[in-house]
Amino acid sequence: MLKWIVVSMAVSGVWAQEPARYQIRRAAGPVVLDAKLDEKAWQVPPVSPFHFNRWTEGEKEQTVAKMVWDDTNLYVGYYCHDKHISASVTERHGPVSQDDCVEIFLSPNPEKVKNYYTFEINAIGTMLNRARTDWWKGPPTWEPEGVRYRATFQGQTKKDEAPGDDHWVLELAIPFKNFERDAAHTPPRVGDRWRLNLNRLGGKTNKQSSTWSPLGPEVRSFHTPEAFGWVEFRD
């Protein structure tokens, strides 16, 4: 497996900080969704270390995330350092935030940043989706088209904490066609900029909360698109 290294970096949750920024590079090869992250496509720089915005105690277990793209999908990979992995929610659109989970909050049009989409997935592969946009008139949850993913413990009915716990991985492919109502171009063109945040929640033990782009003291929720980071699509 490709070894992903956590870069040491001092972080804080001050709102005055600039939003995080990242250049999403075009994938240099196919991405196989096997929760291993060992393809050539993943040999790109990681995003900056995650911020523990409301930390009071416990171990700050880092998340190493990367993003790449092709003409069809945005790909997101998460390598979650975790000594206590637990998940039990199996219901589609269930309360996966109770488990070890990761998510991406994505706004394809910076001019309408409050139009955003969520993809939240726990360590056993249960997903919750929402479309908080001015066009979606359906229920609180939303069914995206063609999303594919693989988690380390995919398909298990329950993951209990175990002595050998060290990390878990999620690979996610999101088709750009899901954002045709908001994005300037689908697929994006080189130089297009979107807003998004990458988030993580812990399970039963060492229940930490962290984000790629920092949340300041006055930000009460992940659901704050004004605090999302900036990404730019590059070749």
N, C-alpha and C positions, 0 to 999 in steps of 0.2 A: 504494500500500500504506500502511496505517496505520503511522505511524512509532512504534516502541516505543523508549522512552528508558531507558537504564540509569541508575539513581539511585546516586550515589556514597555508599558507606557503609562504615565500618570494621567488620570482622567478625573473629571468632576462633572457635576450636574448643573452647572451654571447656565442659565438661559442666555446670557450675553455671549456665550461661545458661538462661533460660526457653526452652522449645520455641517455635518460630515459630508465629504465629497468623494466620488469614486468614478473612475473611467471603466465602463463595461466593455471589454474587448470581445471582438468576434471570436467564436470558438475555433480553435486550430484543428479540430477534428470532431468526430461524433462523440456525443455524451451518452454513455450507457447508464441507465438508472438502476444501479445495483448497490447503492449505499457504500461505495468504496472510494470514490473520488480519486481514482488512480489513472484516469485517461489523460492524454496529452492536453486535451482541452482545458483541464483544470490547472495547468502550469502557468497561472497568472497570479499577480499580487493579490493578497487578501485585502478585504476592507480593513479599516483601522479597528483596533480593539474595542470591544463593547464597553459601554458606560454603565456602572451600577448606580443609577440615579438616586435611589432611596435607601442605599446601603446603611445598615446600622450594626450588623454583626454577621459572622459566618464567613466561609471561604468564598472568595470571588473567583468562581470557575469560569474561565473565558470561553468564548465562542469564536471560532475562526471561520469566517464566511467568505465566499467568492461568488462572483456573478459573471456569466458569459452569455452570448447571444448568437443566433443565426437568423435566417430569414423567416423562421417559423416560430421560434420560442425564445423566451427569457429563461435561462437556467440559473438556479440558485443552489449552492452547496453549503451546508452547515456541518462543521465538526465541533461537537459540543463536549468539552471536557466535563466529566460528571462522575462522581464517586457514589452517587445514590440515584439510580435511575428507576423511576416508577411511572406506570401509566395503566389506566383501567377503563377509560372511556372508549367505547366501541361504536356508539350511536352516531350516525352521520349528522353533522352539525351539533354534536353534543358539546358539553362544557369542557373542552380539551384543555382549557387554561388551568384546570385543577391538576393536570399531569405535567410531566416533563414535556415541554413543547417549544416549538419555534414558529415564527410567523413573519410574513412580509406584508406590509401595508404600502400600497402602491397607487400613486396619482400620476396618470400618464400626461396630464396637461397642466403645467405649472401656472397657467393663467386661470385655471379653475381648480385650484389645489384641493378644495373641499370635496371634489368628486374623486373618491378613492375606493379601492377594493382591498379585501383582506383574504389571506390564505394562511390558516393556522392549522398546524399538524402536530400530533403528539408522537411519542417514540414508538408506538405500535401501529402508526399509520392511519389514524382517524383524523379527518379533515373537517374544519368549519370554515364557511365562506360568507362574506357579506359584501354587498355593493351599496355604499353610502354615496349615492349620486343623485343629481337632480332629475334623472330620467327613469330611475328604477322605481316602479310603483308596486312591487310585489311584497312578499313577506320580509321579515328582518334578515332571513338568510337568502342566499343566492346560489344558483347552480352554474358555475363556469363551464365552458366547453373544452374538452380535450386535455384537461390537466392530468399530468402523470407524475408520480413520485415514488420514492422508495425510502423507507426508514430502516434502521438497523434491525428493529424488532417487528418489522412489518408482519401483520397477520396474526400476531399473538392476541389472545383474548385478554391477557393481563401480563404486565411486566412488574415483578416485585424487585425491590432492591436486593442486590447480591454482593458477596464479598469481592468478586472480580470486576465489579463495575469500574470503568475507567473513562469511557466516552461513548457517545452514540452519534450517528450520522444521518442526515437527510439530504437527498437529492431531489430537486423539484424542477419540472419543466412546465412553463405556463405559456400557452399559445397567445401570440399577440392579437389574434382575431377577437379575443375577449374585450379588447380596449378600443374597438373601432369607433365607438360613440364619443370618445374623449380624446384619444391621441391624435396629433397632427398627421402622423403617418403610421400605418401598420403594414409591413414591419417598419420599425424606425429607420430613419436615414442617419448616416454618419453625421455626428454633430448634434442630433436631437438630444434634448435634456428633459428628464422626468424627475419627479420627487418621489421618494420612498423611504421607509425605515424597515430595518430588520430587528426583530425583537425575540427575546427568549424568556421563558418562565420555568422555574424549578418545580420539582415534584413535592413529595411529602417532607423530605429531609433537606436542610439547607435551601429553603425555598427562596431563591434569589430571583430578582427581576433585572433584566439588562437590555440595553438598546444600542444599536450601532450609532445613530445620530443622537446626541444627548438631549435629555429633557430637563429643562430648567425648573426651579422651585415652584413656579406658578403653573407649570404644566401638570395637570391632574391625571392624564390618561394617555395610553398609547394612541388613542383616537384623537390626535391633535395634528392634523396635516401640516399646519404652519411650522411644526418642529421637524418635519421629515428632512432627510438629507437630500443632496443633489447627486444625480448620476448623469453621465454623458456617454452616449453610444459611440464607440470608436472601432476602427478596423484593427 
